[in-house]
């Protein structure tokens, strides 16, 4: 498969393997000589899952100090590409921005390993909490005094996916103007990444927040299960999702990247310029192993089984057995 693959083909391959019951591969080999610090830059929504994976990883590699640093996926990638920081592993909440921001200078492969869906979180103290549902949320949010949160689309995929949900809602519910009413309104609150909204929601400063379902479960948040037609979770609705389009900042000042709605898929890669490739590969290998995926799923994060490579031939040899 080419690095920037067609979405439809990717999902056909994924569904085929899932239906065929292809199992995750066996456990990674242990290496006593792997030690030292390993910086892992990831999407904020992966913080809880990757901490769980790291805990299990350290049982096999006790001499490695895994330094997890969460942030918006685009911001996370730019730590390597623009700030020139050494990152051993990159975990993005959207596989598409890995090739767009990292290829060809900083990476030439990625592996799709997890999926998610958009939900609308709230609390018992949220305004209209007893009335809101999957059919009327777009009528509740614009009401006077209602505060709702989203993350910055230029930094965090959850941010531009929120805007996609708003666009798709107009078509799904047959109601024009939803996006215009919500975007930039008095109640519209934006933060750098989606997990930054959790404290505001819990404190009552926000009534609602758009999050991933995994994040909502990890933090014990109440949430609305949005219709499949707009929650970006299903390959069945990929053609409908494609009606949503958002532009974000590109590699250079003044450049933009145009993004189209599609099912949510996470990707992992290793920057080319990281000096200890063997150590970074050991972590990704463990992540893709049965123990790694089990730790991931135990936190409420859905895994893609088996994982899918952008180009299997470009993967490090140690990782090739974990993808199909």
Secondary structure, 3 states (H helix, E strand, C coil): CCCCCCHHHHHHHHHHHHHHCCCCCCCCCCCCCCCEEEEEEEEHHHHHHHHHHHHHHHHHCCCEEEEEEEECHHHHHHHHHCCCCCCCEEEECCCHHHHHHHCCCCCCCCEEEEECCEEEEECCCCCCCCCCCCCCHHHHCCCCCCCEEEECCCCCHHHHHHHHHHHHHHHHHCCCCHHHHHCCCCCEEEECCHHHHHHHHHHCCCCEEEEEHHHHHHCCCEEEECCCCCCCCCHHHHHHHCCCEEEEECCCCCCEEEEECCCCEEEEECCCCCCCHHHHHHHHHHHHCHHHHHHHHCCCCEEEEEEEECCHHHCCHHHHCCEC
